Amino acid sequence: MTEPARPGEYELLRSETVYEGRVITLVKDTVAMPGGGDSVREVVRHPGAVGVVALDDDGNVVLLRQYRHPVGGYLWEIPAGLRDADGEPPLETAKRELAEEVKLAAQRWSLLTTTFSTPGFCDELVLVYLAEGLSDIDRPEGFTAEHEELDMEIARVPLSDAVQRIFDGDIRNAAAVIGLFAAAQHRAARTTLRPVDAT
């Protein structure tokens, strides 16, 4: 949960939309500072995203390799996607992304973690779920893979190997790093997870 600012600390004085795109909006906020004066903050508004650590009965995790234009190359990731379907609960987004990207469904879902990806300038909140009891399914009706999804590579690797690949620098996507570490710790320590519908 995000702790709100206390009265007298930080107050939004005005907000100006600089750019509005398909996914993100850039705003310029003027904020009163608790020590006096004000300061301008450029903020990227983002609809949020979900990620899925899909773990099979043999302890293998599903990874996919996808081209990411902002970094100019391919990254190994967990199934994930934007929360851009209006009114769709995040768990349903996670289920849809798992089906669309890797053609899987899961019997059991848990919320592993929620994280702000880059809170210094962006409000994107990523919810990472653990999906277990996997089964193969067809892609959802009406879904067509396009663009970067057309050459995605899908692999199943032992969870411990995926964690080692983080240390090797082979897995660098933030949601994947956080999700894989969280899943490994949960399996090792049987940590208590929040309700699946928590945010």
GULUMSE-312130 format. One record per atom (N, C-alpha, C, O): x, y, z. Coordinates in steps of 0.02 Angstrom, whole numbers, plus 50000, padded with zeros to 5 digits. Layout:
N
XYZ
...
//
This chain:
199
500414994150000
500005000050000
500445006250000
500955006450033
500235011349963
500615017549961
500415021850021
499825023150032
500905024050059
500765028450116
500675035550091
501125038350060
500095038550104
499985045350079
500415050350116
500615049250174
500555055950083
500935061350116
500515064150173
499905064650167
500845066050227
500495069050283
500355076350268
500715079550230
499825079150298
499665086250287
500265090650302
500615089750352
500385095450258
500945100050268
501595097650239
502095101250242
501615091550212
502245089050184
502315090850110
502685095450092
501965087250068
502005088249996
501295089449970
500845085449982
501205094849934
500545096449908
500595098049834
501025101949812
500165094849794
500155096149723
499825102949711
499245103949728
500205107549682
499955114249669
499615114649601
499085117849594
499905111549550
499605111449484
499925105849443
500475103449457
499545103649392
499765098249350
499615099949278
499065102149262
500095099049234
500025100649163
500195094449122
500725091449130
499745092549076
499875086949032
500325089348975
500165093948938
500905086048970
501395087848918
501305083548856
501375085948800
501145077148868
501065072448812
500585066948832
500605064548889
500155064948787
499705059348800
499755054448742
499575056048685
500005048448757
500095043348706
499615037548715
499145037948754
499745032248677
499315026348679
499365022848747
498865020448773
499965022548776
500075019148839
500215023948896
499935023148951
500635028748885
500845033148939
500615040348929
500465042448874
500595043948985
500465051048984
501025054349025
501185052049080
501315059648998
501835063349034
501525069749061
501235073649023
501585070749127
501325076849158
501895080449193
502385077449214
501795087049200
502265091149238
501905093649299
501445097749294
502095091149358
501775093049420
502205098149458
502815097449462
501885103149485
502215107849530
501995106049601
501405105949616
502485104649643
502365101949710
502655106549763
503235108449758
502245108249813
502495112049870
502925107549913
502735101849929
503515109949932
503985106149972
503885107650046
503705113250065
503995102650089
503865103750161
504315108950193
504135111950243
504905110050164
505365114950192
505265121850164
505635126550179
504755122550122
504615128950090
504785128850016
505205124849994
504465133149978
504575133349906
504225127749871
503855123849901
504325127349805
504035121949766
504535119449715
505055122449704
504355113849685
504795110649637
504385107249583
503825105049596
504655106749523
504315103649467
504545096349461
505135094849465
504055091849453
504195084849444
503875082449379
503275083449369
504265079449335
503995076349274
503805069249291
504215065349315
503175067449279
502905060949299
502605057349239
502215060349202
502785051149230
502485046849180
501915043049212
502015039249259
501305044249188
500715040649211
500635034349168
500675034649107
500535028649201
500535022249168
499945018149194
499785018549253
499605014149151
499025010349174
499185004649222
498735001849253
499825002849227
500014997149269
500094990849227
499914990649168
500354985749259
500494979449223
500444973549271
500424974449332
500434967649242
500454961449281
501014957149253
501204957649195
501264952749296
501744947649275
501544941049307
501204940949358
501744935549276
501554928949301
502164924449305
502494923149255
502294922049366
502784916649374
502394910149369
502064908049416
502424907049311
502054900949297
502504894949313
503004893849279
502324891349365
502754886049392
502404879349382
501844878249406
502724874749346
502404868249334
502544863449391
502894865049439
502254857449386
502294852549441
502994849849451
503144846949503
503444850849402
504134848549408
504594854049434
505204853049438
504314859849451
504724865249477
505044869549423
505514873349437
504794868849362
505054872949307
504634879349299
504024879249309
504954884749282
504614891049271
504614892549197
505084890949161
504074895649174
504004897449103
504304904249091
504104909149123
504784904549046
505094910849026
504984912048952
504884907348914
504994918348933
504974919848862
505474925348845
505634929748885
505734924748784
506234929348759
505894933848709
505624931548659
505914940548724
505544945248683
505974951348667
506364953648709
505904953848606
506254959948586
505944965948621
505324966648622
506364970148650
506144976248683
506494982248652
507094983248663
506134986048613
506434991548576
506794996648619
507344998848600
506524998848677
506885003948716
507595001948736
508025006348743
507724995448745
508404993348762
508774990448702
509354988448708
508434990248645
508774988148583
508984980948581
509484979248550
508604976548613
508784969548611
508264965048643
507724967348662
508434958748649
507994953748677
508104952948752
508664953348776
507554951948789
507584950648860
507204944348876
506684942848846
507474940448924
507094934848951
506634937549005
506854941249050
506004935649001
505494938449046
505014932949069
505044927249045
504574934849114
504004930649131
503414933049090
503424938849067
502904929049078
502314931549043
502044937749079
501994937849141
501884942949041
501684949249071
501294953449021
501294951948961
500974958549046
500624963049001
500334969049037
500304969349098
500124973848997
499834980049022
499134978949050
498764974449027
498954982949098
498264983049123
497884988349082
497664993449109
497804986949018
497514991948973
496804990148951
496504993848911
496524984648977
495834982948961
495394986249013
495424984549072
494984990948992
494594995049037
494174990949085
493754986949063
494274991849149
493874988549200
494054981349215
493734978149257
494554978649181
494734971649192
495144970949257
495654974349264
494924966749304
495314965749366
496004963049349
496094959349301
496504964849389
497194962749374
497284955149369
497674952849327
496944951249410
497014944049406
496764941549338
497064937049309
496214944349314
495964942349248
496444944249193
496524940649143
496784949949201
497294951949153
497864946849153
498114944849100
498064944649213
498604939649218
498404933149185
498804930149149
497784930949196
497554924749165
497544925449089
497744920849053
497324931249065
497294932348993
497994932448962
498104929448910
498454935848995
499134936248969
499464929348967
499824927648920
499344925349018
499634918549020
499364914448961
499734910748929
498724915248947
498424911648891
498674914248824
498844910348779
498704920848816
498894923748752
499634922548736
499804920948679
500064923348786
500784923048772
501074916048770
501504914548729
500834911648815
501144904948818
500634899248816
500824893448826
500004900848802
499474895848793
499424891148853
499414885048846
499384894248913
499314890448975
498744893249017
498584899149014
498454888749057
497984890749109
498254887849174
498684883449174
498014890449231
498254888149296
497654886749341
497154890249339
497724881549383
497204879949431
497254884249494
496744886049523
497874886049514
497974889749576
498344896249562
498844896449526
498084901649591
498384908249583
498514911349651
498094910849696
499094914449658
499274918149719
499594924749699
499914925149646
499514929749740
499854936149728
500534935849763
500574935449824
501064936049723
501744935849751
501954942549778
502174943149835
501904947749736
502164954249756
501854959749714
501614958549658
501864965649739
501694971649701
502284976349706
502584977149760
502454979549651
503044983749651
502954989749605
502654989149551
503214995449626
503255001249582
503905000549543
504445000349573
503855000149477
504444998649437
504975004149440
505565002649448
504775010349433
505255015949434
504925022049467
504755026849432
504835021949533
504455027149567
504775034049567
504465038849589
505385034649543
505695041249539
505375045649487
505405051749491
505055042549436
504735046649384
504105043549355
503795046549311
503905037649378
503345034149347
502905030949401
503165028449451
502245030949390
501795027949439
501595020749422
501115018149451
501945017549375
501775010649355
501815005949415
502325005349448
501255002449428
501214997249479
501174990549444
500734989549402
501614985949462
501624979249432
501424974149485
501744973749537
500914970349470
500694964849514
500964958449484
500824956749427
501344954649524
501634948449501
501294942549536
501284942249597
501014938049496
500644932449522
501044925949514
501464925349470
500894921149558
501144914349553
500574910149526
500034909949554
500694906649470
500204902349439
500454895149442
501004893649420
500044890749471
500234883749479
499674879149454
499104881349444
499834872849444
499354868149415
499224869949343
498654871049323
499754870149304
499714872549235
499414867349188
499514861349198
499064869749138
498804865349085
498814869149019
498744875249017
498914865348965
498934868348898
498234870148875
497754866448886
498174875948843
497534878148815
497674881548748
498254882948731
497144882848710
497204886748649
497224894148668
496994896148721
497494898148623
497464905348635
496744907748636
496314904748603
496594913048673
495904915548677
495634917348608
495994919548564
494984916248599
494664917748536
494734925148521
494624929448564
494924926648459
494994933648438
495694936448448
495844941848424
496134932748484
496814935148494
497254933148436
497254927348415
497644937948411
498124936548358
498794939448379
498854945348393
499304935148380
499984937448397
500224942148341
500114940848282
500544947648361
500804952348311
501424955748338
501584955448398
501774959048293
502374962948309
502884958748347
503084953448324
503104961148406
503634957648443
503424950748467
503844946448481
502764949648471
502524943048495
502634937548443
502614931648460
502754939548381
502814934548328
503454930348332
503464924648309
503984933148362
504604929248366
504814927848438
505404926948452
504324927648484
504484925948552
504704918648558
504414914248526
505214917548598
505444910748613
505204909048683
505274913048729
504924903048691
504654900948756
505074895048781
505244890548743
505244895248846
505644889948875
505404888448946
505124892748980
505504882248967
505384880349037
506054878449067
506404874149040
506214881549122
506854880149156
506724879249230
506244882149256
507134875349265
507054874749337
507084881649370
507484885849351
506664882649420
506644889149454
507334891049480
507534896849475
507704886249507
508374887749533
508844890149478
509264894449489
508774887249418
509184889449361
508994896549340
509424900549323
508344898049342
508124904849324
508404909849373
508614915349352
508414908249437
508704912749487
509444913649474
509694919249478
509804908349457
510514909049442
510624913449381
511114917149378
510174913049333
510234917149273
510164924649289
510424928849254
509804926149343
509784933149366
510484935349387
510724940649367
510814931249428
511484932849451
511994932949394
512494936549397
511854928949342
512304928849284
512194934849238
512584935849191
511674938849251
511524944549208
511124942849147
511064946949101
510864936749144
510484934449086
509754936549090
509424937349038
509484937249151
508804939549161
508844946349196
509084946849252
508594951649160
508674958449186
508014962349187
508004968049209
507484959349164
506824962549166
506614962949240
506624957849275
506414968849263
506284969949335
505744965349361
505824962349414
505174964749325
504634960549349
504854953249354
504654949649400
505264951049307
505514944249308
505984943149367
505924938249403
506444947849377
506924947249433
506544946849499
506664942349540
506094951549510
505714951849573
505274945649580
505264942549634
504924943849528
504474938149531
504834931549543
504604927449584
505394930449510
505764924249518
506064923749588
506044918449619
506344929249612
506614929249681
506054927849731
506134923949778
505474931149721
504914930249768
504664923049766
504514920149819
504614920149707
504374913249702
504864908449735
504664903849770
505514909549724
506014905249754
505994905749831
506034900649865
505934911749857
505894912649929
505254909649958
505264906550011
504714910349922
504074907549945
504124899949949
503884896849998
504424896849898
504494889549899
504964887249954
504854881949984
505484891149966
505984889150016
505724890050088
505854885950131
505364895550100
505164897250168
504424896750181
504204897850237
504034894950129
503304894550135
503024900950166
502644900850215
503224906550137
502994913050161
502244913650153
501934910250113
501954918150192
501234919450187
501124924750133
501444930050134
500674923250087
500534927850032
499864931450045
499424928850080
499814937450017
499194941250024
498634938049982
498774933849939
498004939849996
497464937349955
497584939049881
497884944149865
497344934749838
497474935449766
497184941949738
497424944349687
496674944649770
496374950849745
496644957149779
496354962549771
497174956549818
497474962349851
497874966349799
498094963649749
497964972749813
498384976949770
498864980949812
499264984749785
//
